[in-house]
Amino acid sequence: MSAPMSAPDFIKRSAAHAVEQDRALSDSVARMLAELETGGEAVAQRMARDLDRFEGDIVVSDEAIAAACKRVPQKLKDDIAWAQENIARFAQAQRDSIRETEVELRPGLVAGQRLIPVQAAGCYVPGGRYSHIASAMMTVTTAKIAGVPHIAAVSPPRADAPAGVPDAILYTLNLCGADRVLALGGIQGVAAMAFGLFGLPRADILVGPGNQYVAEAKRLLYGRVGIDMVAGPTDSLVIADRTADPLVVAWDLIGQAEHGANSPVWLVTDSAELATEVARLAPLCAEELPEPNRSAAKAAWDGLGEIILCKDRDEMAAEADRIAPEHLHVQAADLDWWKGRLCCYGSLFLGEDSTVAFGDKAAGTNHVLPTSGAARYTGGLSVHKFLKTVTWQQVDHRALPRLAAVTASISRFEGMEGHARTADIRLARLGQNS
């Protein structure tokens, strides 16, 4: 009988603990959604005025988008196009990996599957403290490759943007193929897509990251519409052994901590020397950032950063699987072993030359990923989220006798006589027609 695995040591432990769902926030979001569903566009416009201080046009016109595109510097356009091509090519590879299927299970019994895109997708593009160009690419491009006929996008309006939505985001949405753009954020933006306001079709699915109000609105609407996931604060874990560069590791942790004070980061290592040096360097890296990034990174590192010392790579892998991070970065020897062993993560970054920021912005894999341990049971946004895998079947006289008899037998054992009769009548009709 093998000895139980020892628990890892915490060189630095999180000062914060998980909190229960904020009931006041949930109740507030529910009230706002109900008001928006009843009052429609007038309520959405009032909320835009009250919450975002925005009184411009909610629907961004084609002319405004064209003007915004002209204002975007060519270098930024080229960079966005390069990244968007990577995202589109990876999404296309995902789409090509699944196919429609038809199989004759028994003589005369044919079954199959079809891949049908949803008819309308709603993409939320954050635009508060940061202008998330990348989120526009990740959501709209992926829906487009999946074949969604109508793609709407909403983004919070900003006073410094001529059309409400920043020029670079409008350029990106236009490049990626959004059919309609609204200068509308928060709960009212989510509601506009879900309820079909401002000329939008009602969304079949809502995707994209957002703040806690956006996440709660999506959670409450789930069931009436599909959603990509219920997302919490972004998180990131680095696995590093003695071969890793402590400064690179420290920057990879702090680079993700700048998302906000509620963004956890972890270092899992089997090297006490590396752990000690990263603990020394990480606060120094945070100090180098400009504000408000500096304060956000320092708060996240101080309150939620952890350094976990394990005895070997098996314990390191087990600890990473337990945490199930959104982003998992391996800076250790034998990358093939890690790729084959690890199983709970949103996206995996292998080797020192990879970094989470590459996946966040331009490498091609999607950055809309499961957080808060949800990587134990789901992956991130992909073309699969926009496709319905539906099944069909067709039966002829060769398969009918046995199929009807088995169905009637199982149905009667279950006590479902009506089901059995639907099989019986077909068997009787077959006998009459033979």
C-alpha positions in Angstrom: 0.0 0.0 0.0 1.5 3.3 -1.1 2.1 6.1 1.4 -0.2 9.1 1.2 1.2 12.1 -0.7 2.6 14.8 1.6 1.0 18.2 1.5 3.0 21.0 -0.3 4.5 23.9 1.7 3.3 27.5 1.2 6.2 29.9 0.9 3.6 32.6 0.5 0.0 32.1 1.2 -3.1 34.0 0.1 -4.5 36.4 2.6 -8.0 36.3 1.2 -10.5 33.5 1.0 -13.4 32.7 -1.3 -16.5 34.7 -0.4 -20.1 33.7 -1.0 -22.1 35.1 -3.8 -22.9 38.7 -3.2 -26.7 38.5 -2.7 -27.1 42.3 -2.9 -25.3 42.4 -6.3 -27.4 39.6 -7.6 -30.7 41.2 -6.5 -29.7 44.5 -8.0 -28.8 43.0 -11.3 -32.0 41.0 -11.4 -34.0 44.2 -10.7 -32.2 46.0 -13.5 -32.8 43.2 -16.0 -36.5 43.1 -15.2 -36.7 46.9 -15.7 -34.9 46.6 -19.0 -37.1 43.8 -20.2 -40.2 45.7 -19.4 -39.1 49.2 -20.4 -36.9 48.3 -23.3 -34.8 50.9 -25.2 -35.9 53.9 -23.1 -34.6 52.3 -19.9 -31.4 51.3 -21.6 -30.9 54.8 -22.8 -31.6 56.2 -19.3 -29.1 53.8 -17.8 -26.5 54.8 -20.4 -27.0 58.4 -19.3 -27.0 57.7 -15.6 -24.3 55.1 -15.4 -22.0 56.0 -18.2 -22.8 59.7 -18.7 -23.4 58.9 -22.4 -26.0 60.8 -24.4 -24.8 59.9 -27.9 -26.3 57.4 -30.4 -26.5 53.9 -29.0 -26.4 52.3 -32.4 -23.1 53.0 -34.0 -23.7 53.9 -37.7 -21.8 52.5 -40.6 -20.6 56.1 -41.3 -19.3 56.4 -37.8 -17.5 53.1 -38.0 -15.9 54.1 -41.4 -14.7 57.4 -39.9 -13.3 55.6 -36.8 -11.4 53.1 -39.1 -9.8 56.0 -40.9 -8.5 57.4 -37.6 -6.8 54.3 -36.5 -3.0 54.4 -37.1 -1.9 52.0 -39.9 0.7 50.3 -37.7 -2.0 49.4 -35.2 -4.3 48.2 -38.0 -1.5 46.0 -39.3 -0.9 44.5 -35.8 -4.6 43.9 -35.3 -4.9 42.2 -38.7 -1.9 40.0 -38.0 -3.4 38.8 -34.6 -6.9 38.5 -36.0 -5.6 36.2 -38.8 -4.0 33.9 -36.2 -7.3 33.8 -34.2 -9.3 33.1 -37.4 -6.9 30.3 -38.6 -7.0 28.6 -35.2 -10.8 28.9 -35.1 -11.0 27.4 -38.6 -8.8 24.5 -37.6 -11.2 23.9 -34.7 -14.2 24.0 -37.0 -12.5 21.6 -39.4 -11.8 19.1 -36.6 -15.5 18.4 -36.2 -17.8 17.2 -39.0 -21.3 16.1 -39.7 -21.7 12.3 -39.5 -24.0 9.6 -40.9 -23.8 5.9 -39.9 -26.0 2.9 -40.6 -26.2 1.3 -37.1 -28.2 -1.7 -38.2 -29.6 -2.5 -41.7 -32.3 0.0 -42.2 -31.5 2.2 -39.2 -29.5 5.3 -40.1 -28.5 8.0 -37.6 -26.4 11.0 -37.9 -25.4 14.4 -36.5 -25.6 17.9 -38.0 -23.6 21.0 -37.0 -25.9 24.0 -37.0 -24.6 27.4 -35.9 -26.8 29.5 -33.6 -28.7 32.2 -35.5 -27.7 35.2 -33.4 -24.7 35.8 -31.1 -24.1 38.7 -28.7 -20.5 39.7 -27.9 -19.6 41.8 -24.9 -16.4 43.8 -25.4 -15.1 45.4 -22.2 -14.1 49.0 -22.5 -13.7 50.5 -19.0 -10.2 51.1 -17.7 -8.8 49.2 -20.7 -9.9 49.1 -24.3 -10.0 45.4 -25.0 -9.2 45.1 -28.7 -8.3 41.4 -28.1 -11.8 40.6 -26.7 -13.4 42.0 -29.9 -11.2 39.7 -31.9 -11.7 36.6 -29.8 -15.5 36.7 -29.7 -16.6 38.1 -33.1 -14.0 36.2 -35.1 -14.8 32.9 -33.5 -18.6 33.4 -34.0 -17.9 34.3 -37.7 -15.8 31.2 -38.4 -18.6 29.1 -36.8 -21.0 30.5 -39.4 -23.3 32.6 -37.1 -25.6 34.6 -39.4 -25.9 37.7 -37.1 -23.3 38.9 -34.7 -23.9 41.9 -32.4 -21.4 43.5 -30.2 -21.7 46.0 -27.4 -19.0 48.0 -25.6 -19.2 50.6 -22.9 -19.2 54.2 -24.3 -16.4 56.6 -23.4 -16.4 60.3 -23.4 -13.1 60.5 -25.4 -14.4 58.4 -28.3 -16.1 60.3 -31.1 -18.5 57.5 -31.8 -18.9 56.4 -28.2 -16.9 53.2 -28.7 -13.1 53.7 -29.1 -11.9 53.8 -32.7 -9.6 50.8 -32.3 -12.4 48.6 -31.0 -14.7 49.8 -33.8 -12.0 49.0 -36.4 -11.5 45.6 -34.9 -15.2 44.8 -34.8 -15.6 45.8 -38.4 -12.6 43.8 -39.5 -13.9 40.7 -37.7 -17.4 40.9 -39.1 -19.7 42.3 -36.5 -23.1 43.1 -38.0 -24.2 45.7 -35.5 -22.4 47.6 -32.8 -24.0 49.3 -29.8 -22.3 51.9 -27.6 -23.8 50.4 -24.5 -22.1 48.6 -21.6 -22.8 46.9 -18.4 -26.1 45.2 -17.6 -27.9 47.3 -20.2 -25.6 46.2 -22.9 -26.1 42.5 -22.0 -29.9 43.1 -21.9 -30.0 44.8 -25.2 -28.5 41.7 -26.9 -30.6 39.2 -24.9 -33.9 41.0 -25.3 -33.4 42.2 -28.9 -33.3 46.0 -28.3 -32.2 48.7 -30.8 -33.1 46.5 -33.8 -31.0 43.5 -32.8 -32.4 40.0 -33.1 -32.6 38.3 -29.7 -29.3 36.6 -29.0 -29.2 32.8 -28.8 -25.9 33.0 -27.0 -24.0 35.7 -25.0 -20.2 35.6 -24.9 -17.3 37.7 -23.8 -15.7 38.9 -20.5 -16.9 41.7 -18.3 -17.1 43.0 -14.8 -19.0 41.4 -11.9 -22.3 43.0 -13.1 -21.9 41.7 -16.6 -21.0 38.2 -15.3 -24.1 38.2 -13.0 -26.4 39.4 -15.7 -25.2 36.5 -18.0 -25.6 34.1 -15.1 -29.2 35.2 -14.4 -30.1 35.1 -18.1 -28.6 31.6 -18.7 -31.4 29.2 -19.7 -33.2 31.9 -21.6 -30.1 32.3 -23.7 -26.9 30.4 -23.9 -23.7 31.8 -22.4 -20.0 30.9 -22.8 -19.4 30.6 -19.1 -19.9 32.3 -15.7 -16.6 34.1 -15.4 -14.9 35.4 -12.3 -11.7 37.4 -11.9 -8.9 36.3 -14.2 -6.3 34.0 -12.7 -2.9 32.5 -13.7 -0.5 29.8 -12.4 3.1 29.3 -13.2 4.8 25.9 -12.8 8.6 26.4 -12.6 11.5 24.2 -11.7 15.2 25.1 -11.1 15.8 25.6 -14.8 13.4 28.7 -14.8 14.6 32.3 -14.7 13.2 33.8 -11.5 12.9 37.3 -13.1 10.8 35.9 -16.0 8.6 34.0 -13.6 8.1 37.1 -11.4 7.1 39.2 -14.4 4.7 36.6 -15.7 3.0 36.6 -12.3 2.9 40.3 -12.0 1.9 40.8 -15.6 -1.3 38.9 -14.9 -1.8 40.4 -11.4 -2.2 43.9 -13.1 -5.7 42.8 -14.2 -7.0 43.8 -10.7 -6.8 43.4 -7.0 -9.1 40.4 -7.2 -6.9 38.4 -9.7 -5.1 35.4 -8.0 -1.7 34.3 -9.2 0.2 31.2 -8.1 3.8 29.9 -8.4 4.1 26.1 -8.0 7.7 24.9 -7.8 10.0 22.2 -6.4 12.9 24.7 -6.0 13.2 26.5 -2.7 15.8 28.8 -4.2 13.5 29.8 -7.1 10.6 30.3 -4.7 12.6 32.6 -2.5 14.0 34.7 -5.4 10.6 35.1 -7.0 9.1 36.2 -3.7 11.8 38.9 -3.6 11.4 40.0 -7.2 7.7 40.1 -7.7 7.0 43.2 -5.5 9.9 45.0 -7.3 8.4 44.2 -10.7 5.0 45.6 -9.6 6.7 48.8 -8.5 7.9 49.3 -12.1 4.4 49.5 -13.5 2.6 52.8 -14.1 -0.6 53.6 -12.2 -3.2 52.3 -11.9 -1.6 49.0 -12.9 1.0 49.3 -10.1 -1.6 49.4 -7.4 -3.7 46.7 -8.9 -0.7 44.3 -9.3 0.5 45.0 -5.8 -2.9 44.5 -4.2 -3.4 41.2 -6.1 0.1 39.9 -5.2 -0.1 40.9 -1.6 -3.6 39.6 -1.1 -4.0 36.7 -3.5 -0.5 35.7 -4.6 0.7 32.3 -3.5 4.0 30.4 -3.8 3.7 26.7 -3.2 6.7 24.5 -2.7 6.3 20.8 -3.8 8.7 17.8 -3.4 8.7 16.8 -7.1 7.0 17.3 -10.5 4.2 14.8 -9.7 3.2 16.8 -6.7 3.5 20.0 -8.7 1.2 18.7 -11.4 -1.3 17.5 -8.8 -1.3 20.9 -7.2 -1.9 22.6 -10.5 -4.8 20.3 -11.3 -6.3 21.0 -7.8 -6.2 24.7 -8.5 -7.4 24.3 -12.1 -6.2 27.8 -13.2 -7.5 29.8 -16.1 -4.0 30.2 -17.5 -1.3 27.6 -16.8 2.3 28.4 -17.8 5.0 25.7 -17.6 8.6 26.8 -17.3 10.2 23.5 -16.6 12.2 20.7 -18.2 10.5 18.0 -20.3 7.6 20.0 -21.7 6.1 16.9 -23.4 5.7 15.3 -20.0 3.8 18.3 -18.7 1.6 18.6 -21.7 0.6 14.9 -21.4 0.2 15.0 -17.6 -1.7 18.2 -16.9 -5.5 18.1 -17.3 -7.2 21.0 -15.5 -6.6 24.4 -17.1 -8.2 26.9 -19.4 -5.2 27.3 -21.7 -1.7 25.9 -21.5 1.5 27.8 -22.2 4.6 25.7 -22.7 8.1 26.9 -22.2 9.8 30.1 -21.2 9.3 31.6 -24.7 5.5 31.4 -24.3 3.7 33.8 -22.1 0.0 34.3 -21.2 0.0 37.7 -22.8 0.7 36.0 -26.2 -2.5 34.0 -25.8 -4.4 37.0 -24.4 -3.6 39.2 -27.5 -2.3 37.6 -30.6 -1.1 33.9 -30.7 -4.4 32.6 -32.0 -5.9 30.6 -29.1 -8.9 32.1 -27.4 -8.6 34.2 -24.3 -12.2 33.8 -23.1 -11.4 31.1 -20.6 -12.9 29.4 -17.5 -11.9 31.0 -14.1 -12.3 30.2 -10.4 -11.5 26.5 -10.9 -14.1 25.9 -13.6 -11.3 24.5 -15.8 -12.0 21.2 -13.9 -15.1 20.7 -16.1 -15.0 23.0 -19.1 -12.8 24.6 -21.6 -12.8 28.1 -23.1 -14.6 29.9 -25.9 -14.3 28.1 -29.3 -16.3 27.6 -32.4 -18.0 24.7 -30.6 -19.8 27.2 -28.3 -21.6 28.6 -31.4 -22.5 25.3 -33.0 -25.3 23.0 -32.0 -24.5 19.3 -32.5 -27.9 17.9 -33.3 -28.9 14.4 -34.2 -31.3 12.7 -36.6 -32.4 9.3 -37.4 -34.3 7.4 -40.2 -35.8 4.0 -40.1 -37.1 1.6 -42.8 -38.8 -1.8 -42.8 -35.5 -3.8 -42.3 -34.8 -2.3 -38.9 -38.4 -1.7 -37.7 -39.3 -5.2 -36.3 -36.4 -5.5 -33.8 -36.3 -1.8 -33.0 -40.0 -1.6 -32.3 -39.9 -4.8 -30.1 -37.0 -3.6 -28.0 -38.5 -0.1 -27.6 -41.8 -1.5 -26.5 -40.1 -4.0 -24.1 -38.0 -1.3 -22.4 -40.9 1.2 -22.3 -43.3 -1.3 -20.6 -40.6 -2.2 -18.0 -40.3 1.5 -17.2 -44.1 1.8 -17.0 -44.4 4.1 -20.0 -47.2 2.4 -21.9 -47.8 5.3 -24.3 -44.2 5.0 -25.5 -44.7 1.3 -26.0 -47.9 1.8 -28.1 -46.1 4.2 -30.5 -43.7 1.3 -31.2 -46.6 -1.3 -31.4 -48.5 0.6 -34.0 -45.6 0.8 -36.3 -45.0 -2.9 -36.0 -48.6 -3.6 -36.7 -48.6 -1.3 -39.7 -45.6 -3.1 -41.0 -47.4 -6.5 -40.8 -50.4 -5.0 -42.6 -48.3 -3.7 -45.4 -46.2 -6.8 -45.9 
